[in-house]
């Protein structure tokens, strides 16, 4: 089976500790070099818990916990020198800008933006570049079909995907002739644990892989939500021949959304790139 790789042009992250650059996606793999804390690396490809990166002309794999987290500003914000509104401004950041979060200190995020280091009040950051308000979520957790139709959700394709993180359910919709949405399926899913939560917001399907994994596991039928976040199957062994974790309806992943194999396969085969995804 051919393994597809989607290049992420001009995507960068920063190491948050001294980090091993490894030859393979395994903590027992050979170490190519140690990347010092605070170093900028170029992302070649991203999966749930490993990133393929380029550093000083050397490519290899870095475990995701040692890299900054991508966030987006949803309004004009000021990058400040210290975590205080009274501290000196470093620069102004426009809406929809990408920042890399190194750590969170109370209500402030320690970030890198355009090669400049500073602090942003965390409220002004989101996973999708949209403000916290927006849709009316009154029915999101009780009547998803009413939620998508009352809010007149738009999608460039005939499908729409929503995931309710609270009830751990993923919904598949199909567009009617009048532009409204008809519910096709509702599936139990497993979402990110509290230490590695699933991103929230509005996203658009951006590629897929038949599988990915490491020397300890494999997942199949992976459809990209954004960056290293995917809808994909439950866990298989490294060879992909045996299911090793079929738990659904729980919060235990590294951030991706796990589905039954047949459901992940359906999305992989049928849902087109650019399809709207709403996760909350």
Phi and psi restraints in degrees (value plus and minus 20) as a CYANA .aco file:
   2 UNK   PHI     -93.3   -53.3
   2 UNK   PSI     117.2   157.2
   3 UNK   PHI    -121.0   -81.0
   3 UNK   PSI      96.2   136.2
   4 UNK   PHI    -103.1   -63.1
   4 UNK   PSI     126.5   166.5
   5 UNK   PHI    -151.3  -111.3
   5 UNK   PSI     105.2   145.2
   6 UNK   PHI    -121.9   -81.9
   6 UNK   PSI      96.7   136.7
   7 UNK   PHI     -91.2   -51.2
   7 UNK   PSI     120.2   160.2
   8 UNK   PHI    -130.9   -90.9
   8 UNK   PSI      72.5   112.5
   9 UNK   PHI     -84.9   -44.9
   9 UNK   PSI     116.4   156.4
  10 UNK   PHI      33.5    73.5
  10 UNK   PSI      17.2    57.2
  11 UNK   PHI    -124.3   -84.3
  11 UNK   PSI     107.4   147.4
  12 UNK   PHI    -149.9  -109.9
  12 UNK   PSI     131.3   171.3
  13 UNK   PHI    -157.0  -117.0
  13 UNK   PSI     153.9   193.9
  14 UNK   PHI    -146.0  -106.0
  14 UNK   PSI     122.8   162.8
  15 UNK   PHI     -96.7   -56.7
  15 UNK   PSI     118.2   158.2
  16 UNK   PHI    -122.2   -82.2
  16 UNK   PSI     -19.2    20.8
  17 UNK   PHI    -178.9  -138.9
  17 UNK   PSI     148.1   188.1
  18 UNK   PHI     -78.2   -38.2
  18 UNK   PSI     106.8   146.8
  19 UNK   PHI    -150.5  -110.5
  19 UNK   PSI     115.1   155.1
  20 UNK   PHI     -98.0   -58.0
  20 UNK   PSI     107.2   147.2
  21 UNK   PHI    -111.9   -71.9
  21 UNK   PSI      96.9   136.9
  22 UNK   PHI    -130.4   -90.4
  22 UNK   PSI     137.2   177.2
  23 UNK   PHI     -91.5   -51.5
  23 UNK   PSI     -52.4   -12.4
  24 UNK   PHI    -153.4  -113.4
  24 UNK   PSI     150.9   190.9
  25 UNK   PHI    -101.7   -61.7
  25 UNK   PSI      50.5    90.5
  26 UNK   PHI    -179.0  -139.0
  26 UNK   PSI     119.2   159.2
  27 UNK   PHI     -92.0   -52.0
  27 UNK   PSI     -29.6    10.4
  28 UNK   PHI    -121.5   -81.5
  28 UNK   PSI     -19.4    20.6
  29 UNK   PHI     -91.0   -51.0
  29 UNK   PSI     138.1   178.1
  30 UNK   PHI     -80.3   -40.3
  30 UNK   PSI     121.2   161.2
  31 UNK   PHI    -109.4   -69.4
  31 UNK   PSI     102.0   142.0
  32 UNK   PHI     -95.8   -55.8
  32 UNK   PSI     -67.1   -27.1
  33 UNK   PHI    -184.4  -144.4
  33 UNK   PSI     145.9   185.9
  34 UNK   PHI    -121.5   -81.5
  34 UNK   PSI     103.6   143.6
  35 UNK   PHI    -109.9   -69.9
  35 UNK   PSI     103.3   143.3
  36 UNK   PHI     -85.4   -45.4
  36 UNK   PSI     131.8   171.8
  37 UNK   PHI     -76.6   -36.6
  37 UNK   PSI     120.5   160.5
  38 UNK   PHI      64.9   104.9
  38 UNK   PSI     -13.9    26.1
  39 UNK   PHI    -102.2   -62.2
  39 UNK   PSI     127.5   167.5
  40 UNK   PHI    -112.2   -72.2
  40 UNK   PSI     109.2   149.2
  41 UNK   PHI    -145.0  -105.0
  41 UNK   PSI     127.9   167.9
  42 UNK   PHI    -111.3   -71.3
  42 UNK   PSI     109.7   149.7
  43 UNK   PHI    -104.4   -64.4
  43 UNK   PSI     103.2   143.2
  44 UNK   PHI    -111.1   -71.1
  44 UNK   PSI     -63.9   -23.9
  45 UNK   PHI    -174.4  -134.4
  45 UNK   PSI     134.6   174.6
  46 UNK   PHI    -154.5  -114.5
  46 UNK   PSI     117.8   157.8
  47 UNK   PHI    -151.2  -111.2
  47 UNK   PSI    -195.7  -155.7
  48 UNK   PHI     -78.7   -38.7
  48 UNK   PSI     -66.3   -26.3
  49 UNK   PHI    -146.0  -106.0
  49 UNK   PSI     -17.0    23.0
  50 UNK   PHI    -153.3  -113.3
  50 UNK   PSI     124.6   164.6
  51 UNK   PHI    -139.4   -99.4
  51 UNK   PSI     115.9   155.9
  52 UNK   PHI    -110.5   -70.5
  52 UNK   PSI     103.9   143.9
  53 UNK   PHI    -152.3  -112.3
  53 UNK   PSI     144.0   184.0
  54 UNK   PHI    -137.4   -97.4
  54 UNK   PSI     106.1   146.1
  55 UNK   PHI    -159.5  -119.5
  55 UNK   PSI     101.1   141.1
  56 UNK   PHI      30.7    70.7
  56 UNK   PSI      21.6    61.6
  57 UNK   PHI      59.5    99.5
  57 UNK   PSI     -17.6    22.4
  58 UNK   PHI    -132.7   -92.7
  58 UNK   PSI     112.5   152.5
  59 UNK   PHI    -125.7   -85.7
  59 UNK   PSI     126.2   166.2
  60 UNK   PHI    -195.7  -155.7
  60 UNK   PSI    -182.7  -142.7
  61 UNK   PHI    -139.2   -99.2
  61 UNK   PSI     120.9   160.9
  62 UNK   PHI    -148.7  -108.7
  62 UNK   PSI     116.5   156.5
  63 UNK   PHI     -89.9   -49.9
  63 UNK   PSI     115.5   155.5
  64 UNK   PHI     -81.5   -41.5
  64 UNK   PSI     -49.0    -9.0
  65 UNK   PHI     -81.5   -41.5
  65 UNK   PSI     -39.9     0.1
  66 UNK   PHI    -117.3   -77.3
  66 UNK   PSI     -10.4    29.6
  67 UNK   PHI    -138.0   -98.0
  67 UNK   PSI     134.4   174.4
  68 UNK   PHI     -82.1   -42.1
  68 UNK   PSI     139.9   179.9
  69 UNK   PHI    -124.3   -84.3
  69 UNK   PSI     115.0   155.0
  70 UNK   PHI    -101.1   -61.1
  70 UNK   PSI     108.6   148.6
  71 UNK   PHI    -153.2  -113.2
  71 UNK   PSI     149.7   189.7
  72 UNK   PHI    -151.5  -111.5
  72 UNK   PSI     120.5   160.5
  73 UNK   PHI     -98.7   -58.7
  73 UNK   PSI     123.3   163.3
  74 UNK   PHI    -132.1   -92.1
  74 UNK   PSI     -16.6    23.4
  75 UNK   PHI    -173.3  -133.3
  75 UNK   PSI     154.3   194.3
  76 UNK   PHI     -85.4   -45.4
  76 UNK   PSI     108.7   148.7
  77 UNK   PHI    -153.7  -113.7
  77 UNK   PSI     141.8   181.8
  78 UNK   PHI    -128.5   -88.5
  78 UNK   PSI     106.7   146.7
  79 UNK   PHI    -101.6   -61.6
  79 UNK   PSI     102.3   142.3
  80 UNK   PHI    -132.6   -92.6
  80 UNK   PSI     137.8   177.8
  81 UNK   PHI     -95.2   -55.2
  81 UNK   PSI     -44.3    -4.3
  82 UNK   PHI    -158.6  -118.6
  82 UNK   PSI     142.4   182.4
  83 UNK   PHI     -96.0   -56.0
  83 UNK   PSI      46.3    86.3
  84 UNK   PHI    -177.4  -137.4
  84 UNK   PSI     120.3   160.3
  85 UNK   PHI     -86.7   -46.7
  85 UNK   PSI     -36.6     3.4
  86 UNK   PHI    -111.0   -71.0
  86 UNK   PSI     -27.1    12.9
  87 UNK   PHI     -96.3   -56.3
  87 UNK   PSI     143.9   183.9
  88 UNK   PHI     -85.1   -45.1
  88 UNK   PSI     118.7   158.7
  89 UNK   PHI     -93.6   -53.6
  89 UNK   PSI     121.2   161.2
  90 UNK   PHI    -113.3   -73.3
  90 UNK   PSI     -67.8   -27.8
  91 UNK   PHI    -186.3  -146.3
  91 UNK   PSI     144.8   184.8
  92 UNK   PHI    -114.1   -74.1
  92 UNK   PSI     119.4   159.4
  93 UNK   PHI    -137.6   -97.6
  93 UNK   PSI     105.8   145.8
  94 UNK   PHI     -96.4   -56.4
  94 UNK   PSI     145.9   185.9
  95 UNK   PHI     -80.9   -40.9
  95 UNK   PSI     135.2   175.2
  96 UNK   PHI      46.7    86.7
  96 UNK   PSI      -0.9    39.1
  97 UNK   PHI    -106.2   -66.2
  97 UNK   PSI     127.0   167.0
  98 UNK   PHI    -105.9   -65.9
  98 UNK   PSI     110.8   150.8
  99 UNK   PHI    -146.5  -106.5
  99 UNK   PSI     133.2   173.2
 100 UNK   PHI    -128.7   -88.7
 100 UNK   PSI      97.4   137.4
 101 UNK   PHI    -106.7   -66.7
 101 UNK   PSI     101.9   141.9
 102 UNK   PHI    -108.2   -68.2
 102 UNK   PSI     -57.9   -17.9
 103 UNK   PHI    -185.0  -145.0
 103 UNK   PSI     147.7   187.7
 104 UNK   PHI    -140.2  -100.2
 104 UNK   PSI     108.8   148.8
 105 UNK   PHI    -141.3  -101.3
 105 UNK   PSI      73.3   113.3
 106 UNK   PHI      44.5    84.5
 106 UNK   PSI    -143.2  -103.2
 107 UNK   PHI    -108.6   -68.6
 107 UNK   PSI     -15.8    24.2
 108 UNK   PHI    -136.4   -96.4
 108 UNK   PSI     124.7   164.7
 109 UNK   PHI    -128.1   -88.1
 109 UNK   PSI     110.2   150.2
 110 UNK   PHI    -105.7   -65.7
 110 UNK   PSI      97.7   137.7
 111 UNK   PHI    -154.1  -114.1
 111 UNK   PSI     145.4   185.4
 112 UNK   PHI    -136.1   -96.1
 112 UNK   PSI     112.8   152.8
 113 UNK   PHI    -159.5  -119.5
 113 UNK   PSI     101.6   141.6
 114 UNK   PHI      31.7    71.7
 114 UNK   PSI      24.7    64.7
 115 UNK   PHI      45.7    85.7
 115 UNK   PSI      -3.6    36.4
 116 UNK   PHI    -135.4   -95.4
 116 UNK   PSI     117.7   157.7
 117 UNK   PHI    -122.2   -82.2
 117 UNK   PSI     122.1   162.1
 118 UNK   PHI     158.6   198.6
 118 UNK   PSI    -178.9  -138.9
 119 UNK   PHI    -149.8  -109.8
 119 UNK   PSI     123.1   163.1
 120 UNK   PHI    -149.5  -109.5
 120 UNK   PSI     118.7   158.7
 121 UNK   PHI     -82.3   -42.3
 121 UNK   PSI     102.9   142.9
 122 UNK   PHI     -80.8   -40.8
 122 UNK   PSI     -46.8    -6.8
 123 UNK   PHI     -78.4   -38.4
 123 UNK   PSI     -47.9    -7.9
 124 UNK   PHI    -107.2   -67.2
 124 UNK   PSI     -10.3    29.7
 125 UNK   PHI    -135.2   -95.2
 125 UNK   PSI     126.1   166.1
 126 UNK   PHI    -165.4  -125.4
 126 UNK   PSI     150.9   190.9
 127 UNK   PHI     -97.2   -57.2
 127 UNK   PSI     -41.2    -1.2
 128 UNK   PHI    -143.8  -103.8
 128 UNK   PSI     -20.7    19.3
 129 UNK   PHI      64.7   104.7
 129 UNK   PSI     -12.6    27.4
 130 UNK   PHI    -128.7   -88.7
 130 UNK   PSI     131.3   171.3
 131 UNK   PHI     -87.0   -47.0
 131 UNK   PSI     140.6   180.6
 132 UNK   PHI     -76.6   -36.6
 132 UNK   PSI     -60.3   -20.3
 133 UNK   PHI     -99.6   -59.6
 133 UNK   PSI     158.8   198.8
 134 UNK   PHI     125.8   165.8
 134 UNK   PSI    -111.5   -71.5
 135 UNK   PHI     -94.5   -54.5
 135 UNK   PSI     134.9   174.9
 136 UNK   PHI    -108.0   -68.0
 136 UNK   PSI      88.7   128.7
 137 UNK   PHI    -110.0   -70.0
 137 UNK   PSI      -3.5    36.5
 138 UNK   PHI     -71.4   -31.4
 138 UNK   PSI     -62.8   -22.8
 139 UNK   PHI    -125.2   -85.2
 139 UNK   PSI     -13.8    26.2
 140 UNK   PHI     -77.9   -37.9
 140 UNK   PSI     -59.0   -19.0
 141 UNK   PHI    -115.4   -75.4
 141 UNK   PSI     -23.2    16.8
 142 UNK   PHI    -145.1  -105.1
 142 UNK   PSI     -49.3    -9.3
 143 UNK   PHI    -169.9  -129.9
 143 UNK   PSI      62.5   102.5
 144 UNK   PHI     -83.5   -43.5
 144 UNK   PSI     -56.0   -16.0
 145 UNK   PHI     -83.7   -43.7
 145 UNK   PSI     -58.8   -18.8
 146 UNK   PHI     -87.5   -47.5
 146 UNK   PSI     -59.9   -19.9
 147 UNK   PHI     -77.0   -37.0
 147 UNK   PSI     -71.0   -31.0
 148 UNK   PHI     -88.9   -48.9
 148 UNK   PSI     -52.3   -12.3
 149 UNK   PHI    -103.0   -63.0
 149 UNK   PSI     -58.4   -18.4
 150 UNK   PHI     -82.6   -42.6
 150 UNK   PSI     -56.0   -16.0
 151 UNK   PHI    -107.4   -67.4
 151 UNK   PSI     -22.2    17.8
 152 UNK   PHI      30.2    70.2
 152 UNK   PSI      31.1    71.1
 153 UNK   PHI     -81.1   -41.1
 153 UNK   PSI     118.0   158.0
 154 UNK   PHI    -127.1   -87.1
 154 UNK   PSI     125.2   165.2
 155 UNK   PHI    -162.3  -122.3
 155 UNK   PSI     118.9   158.9
 156 UNK   PHI     -89.3   -49.3
 156 UNK   PSI     -31.5     8.5
 157 UNK   PHI    -138.6   -98.6
 157 UNK   PSI    -195.7  -155.7
 158 UNK   PHI    -100.5   -60.5
 158 UNK   PSI     -24.2    15.8
 159 UNK   PHI    -137.7   -97.7
 159 UNK   PSI     143.5   183.5
 160 UNK   PHI    -166.3  -126.3
 160 UNK   PSI     117.5   157.5
 161 UNK   PHI    -139.3   -99.3
 161 UNK   PSI     114.8   154.8
 162 UNK   PHI    -149.8  -109.8
 162 UNK   PSI     128.1   168.1
 163 UNK   PHI    -151.1  -111.1
 163 UNK   PSI     106.2   146.2
 164 UNK   PHI    -114.5   -74.5
 164 UNK   PSI      85.0   125.0
 165 UNK   PHI     -90.6   -50.6
 165 UNK   PSI     -48.4    -8.4
 166 UNK   PHI     -88.6   -48.6
 166 UNK   PSI     -68.7   -28.7
 167 UNK   PHI    -113.2   -73.2
 167 UNK   PSI     -24.8    15.2
 168 UNK   PHI      38.5    78.5
 168 UNK   PSI      37.8    77.8
 169 UNK   PHI    -152.0  -112.0
 169 UNK   PSI     119.3   159.3
 170 UNK   PHI    -136.1   -96.1
 170 UNK   PSI     113.8   153.8
 171 UNK   PHI    -135.7   -95.7
 171 UNK   PSI     121.0   161.0
 172 UNK   PHI    -136.6   -96.6
 172 UNK   PSI     106.4   146.4
 173 UNK   PHI    -138.4   -98.4
 173 UNK   PSI     133.7   173.7
 174 UNK   PHI    -143.9  -103.9
 174 UNK   PSI     120.5   160.5
 175 UNK   PHI     -96.4   -56.4
 175 UNK   PSI     110.7   150.7
 176 UNK   PHI    -100.0   -60.0
 176 UNK   PSI     149.0   189.0
 177 UNK   PHI     -81.1   -41.1
 177 UNK   PSI     -49.0    -9.0
 178 UNK   PHI    -109.5   -69.5
 178 UNK   PSI     -13.2    26.8
 179 UNK   PHI      70.8   110.8
 179 UNK   PSI     -27.6    12.4
 180 UNK   PHI     -97.9   -57.9
 180 UNK   PSI     154.2   194.2
 181 UNK   PHI    -134.5   -94.5
 181 UNK   PSI     117.1   157.1
 182 UNK   PHI    -131.9   -91.9
 182 UNK   PSI     110.3   150.3
 183 UNK   PHI     -93.1   -53.1
 183 UNK   PSI     104.8   144.8
 184 UNK   PHI    -115.1   -75.1
 184 UNK   PSI     -64.8   -24.8
 185 UNK   PHI    -171.7  -131.7
 185 UNK   PSI     133.7   173.7
 186 UNK   PHI    -152.2  -112.2
 186 UNK   PSI     102.6   142.6
 187 UNK   PHI    -145.1  -105.1
 187 UNK   PSI     120.8   160.8
 188 UNK   PHI     -87.8   -47.8
 188 UNK   PSI     123.7   163.7
 189 UNK   PHI    -164.3  -124.3
 189 UNK   PSI     142.3   182.3
 190 UNK   PHI    -129.6   -89.6
 190 UNK   PSI     115.7   155.7
 191 UNK   PHI    -140.5  -100.5
 191 UNK   PSI    -198.2  -158.2
 192 UNK   PHI     -86.9   -46.9
 192 UNK   PSI     122.7   162.7
 193 UNK   PHI     -92.6   -52.6
 193 UNK   PSI     149.6   189.6
 194 UNK   PHI     -80.8   -40.8
 194 UNK   PSI     -52.2   -12.2
 195 UNK   PHI    -100.6   -60.6
 195 UNK   PSI     -39.3     0.7
 196 UNK   PHI    -156.9  -116.9
 196 UNK   PSI      50.6    90.6
 197 UNK   PHI     -90.2   -50.2
 197 UNK   PSI     134.8   174.8
 198 UNK   PHI     -90.6   -50.6
 198 UNK   PSI     119.7   159.7
 199 UNK   PHI     -85.4   -45.4
 199 UNK   PSI     130.6   170.6
 200 UNK   PHI    -135.2   -95.2
 200 UNK   PSI     127.6   167.6
 201 UNK   PHI     117.0   157.0
 201 UNK   PSI    -182.0  -142.0
 202 UNK   PHI    -128.5   -88.5
 202 UNK   PSI     106.0   146.0
 203 UNK   PHI    -153.7  -113.7
 203 UNK   PSI     157.0   197.0
 204 UNK   PHI    -158.7  -118.7
 204 UNK   PSI     110.2   150.2
 205 UNK   PHI     -69.7   -29.7
 205 UNK   PSI     111.6   151.6
 206 UNK   PHI    -157.8  -117.8
 206 UNK   PSI      33.5    73.5
 207 UNK   PHI      90.2   130.2
 207 UNK   PSI     156.2   196.2
 208 UNK   PHI    -179.5  -139.5
 208 UNK   PSI     139.9   179.9
 209 UNK   PHI    -153.9  -113.9
 209 UNK   PSI     121.6   161.6
 210 UNK   PHI     -85.3   -45.3
 210 UNK   PSI     -48.9    -8.9
 211 UNK   PHI    -187.4  -147.4
 211 UNK   PSI     142.8   182.8
 212 UNK   PHI    -175.7  -135.7
 212 UNK   PSI     148.1   188.1
 213 UNK   PHI     149.8   189.8
 213 UNK   PSI    -175.7  -135.7
 214 UNK   PHI    -164.8  -124.8
 214 UNK   PSI    -180.0  -140.0
 215 UNK   PHI     -99.7   -59.7
 215 UNK   PSI     -21.0    19.0
 216 UNK   PHI    -137.4   -97.4
 216 UNK   PSI     -36.9     3.1
 217 UNK   PHI    -177.0  -137.0
 217 UNK   PSI     146.8   186.8
 218 UNK   PHI    -164.4  -124.4
 218 UNK   PSI     123.4   163.4
 219 UNK   PHI    -139.3   -99.3
 219 UNK   PSI     132.8   172.8
 220 UNK   PHI    -139.3   -99.3
 220 UNK   PSI     139.4   179.4
 221 UNK   PHI      34.7    74.7
 221 UNK   PSI      41.3    81.3
 222 UNK   PHI    -113.1   -73.1
 222 UNK   PSI     101.3   141.3
 223 UNK   PHI    -132.8   -92.8
 223 UNK   PSI     102.5   142.5
 224 UNK   PHI     -95.7   -55.7
 224 UNK   PSI     109.5   149.5
 225 UNK   PHI    -105.6   -65.6
 225 UNK   PSI     -76.4   -36.4
 226 UNK   PHI    -188.5  -148.5
 226 UNK   PSI     119.7   159.7
 227 UNK   PHI      36.1    76.1
 227 UNK   PSI    -139.6   -99.6
 228 UNK   PHI    -116.6   -76.6
 228 UNK   PSI      -8.9    31.1
 229 UNK   PHI    -122.2   -82.2
 229 UNK   PSI     111.1   151.1
 230 UNK   PHI    -157.5  -117.5
 230 UNK   PSI     138.4   178.4
 231 UNK   PHI    -108.0   -68.0
 231 UNK   PSI     111.0   151.0
 232 UNK   PHI    -175.4  -135.4
 232 UNK   PSI     157.5   197.5
 233 UNK   PHI     -92.6   -52.6
 233 UNK   PSI     150.7   190.7
 234 UNK   PHI     -81.7   -41.7
 234 UNK   PSI     154.0   194.0
 235 UNK   PHI    -104.9   -64.9
 235 UNK   PSI     115.8   155.8
 236 UNK   PHI    -129.3   -89.3
 236 UNK   PSI     147.6   187.6
 237 UNK   PHI     -87.3   -47.3
 237 UNK   PSI     151.7   191.7
 238 UNK   PHI     -79.3   -39.3
 238 UNK   PSI     -48.7    -8.7
 239 UNK   PHI    -103.2   -63.2
 239 UNK   PSI     -32.7     7.3
 240 UNK   PHI      57.6    97.6
 240 UNK   PSI      -0.4    39.6
 241 UNK   PHI    -122.5   -82.5
 241 UNK   PSI     -34.9     5.1
 242 UNK   PHI    -165.6  -125.6
 242 UNK   PSI     112.8   152.8
 243 UNK   PHI     -92.4   -52.4
 243 UNK   PSI     110.1   150.1
 244 UNK   PHI    -132.5   -92.5
 244 UNK   PSI     -34.2     5.8
 245 UNK   PHI    -174.6  -134.6
 245 UNK   PSI      86.3   126.3
 246 UNK   PHI    -127.3   -87.3
 246 UNK   PSI      -2.4    37.6
 247 UNK   PHI     -88.8   -48.8
 247 UNK   PSI     113.7   153.7
 248 UNK   PHI    -150.0  -110.0
 248 UNK   PSI     144.1   184.1
 249 UNK   PHI      53.2    93.2
 249 UNK   PSI       6.7    46.7
 250 UNK   PHI    -153.3  -113.3
 250 UNK   PSI     147.1   187.1
 251 UNK   PHI    -132.6   -92.6
 251 UNK   PSI      73.7   113.7
 252 UNK   PHI    -169.3  -129.3
 252 UNK   PSI     -15.9    24.1
 253 UNK   PHI    -105.3   -65.3
 253 UNK   PSI     156.2   196.2
 254 UNK   PHI    -105.8   -65.8
 254 UNK   PSI     -11.6    28.4
 255 UNK   PHI     112.2   152.2
 255 UNK   PSI     -46.4    -6.4
 256 UNK   PHI     -92.4   -52.4
 256 UNK   PSI     147.1   187.1
 257 UNK   PHI    -128.8   -88.8
 257 UNK   PSI      95.4   135.4
 258 UNK   PHI    -110.7   -70.7
 258 UNK   PSI     120.5   160.5
 259 UNK   PHI    -151.9  -111.9
 259 UNK   PSI     142.1   182.1
 260 UNK   PHI     -75.4   -35.4
 260 UNK   PSI     130.0   170.0
 261 UNK   PHI     -75.0   -35.0
 261 UNK   PSI     -65.9   -25.9
 262 UNK   PHI     -86.0   -46.0
 262 UNK   PSI     -49.9    -9.9
 263 UNK   PHI     -96.9   -56.9
 263 UNK   PSI     -62.2   -22.2
 264 UNK   PHI     -81.0   -41.0
 264 UNK   PSI     -58.8   -18.8
 265 UNK   PHI     -84.3   -44.3
 265 UNK   PSI     -59.6   -19.6
 266 UNK   PHI     -83.0   -43.0
 266 UNK   PSI     -66.2   -26.2
 267 UNK   PHI     -80.6   -40.6
 267 UNK   PSI     -66.2   -26.2
 268 UNK   PHI     -76.9   -36.9
 268 UNK   PSI     -61.3   -21.3
 269 UNK   PHI    -104.2   -64.2
 269 UNK   PSI     -49.2    -9.2
 270 UNK   PHI    -134.6   -94.6
 270 UNK   PSI     -46.5    -6.5
 271 UNK   PHI    -110.8   -70.8
 271 UNK   PSI     102.2   142.2
 272 UNK   PHI     -99.2   -59.2
 272 UNK   PSI     135.6   175.6
 273 UNK   PHI     -75.4   -35.4
 273 UNK   PSI     129.3   169.3
 274 UNK   PHI      60.9   100.9
 274 UNK   PSI     -23.7    16.3
 275 UNK   PHI     -80.3   -40.3
 275 UNK   PSI     117.1   157.1
 276 UNK   PHI     -92.1   -52.1
 276 UNK   PSI     119.3   159.3
 277 UNK   PHI    -146.1  -106.1
 277 UNK   PSI     111.4   151.4
 278 UNK   PHI    -141.0  -101.0
 278 UNK   PSI     104.8   144.8
 279 UNK   PHI    -145.3  -105.3
 279 UNK   PSI     110.5   150.5
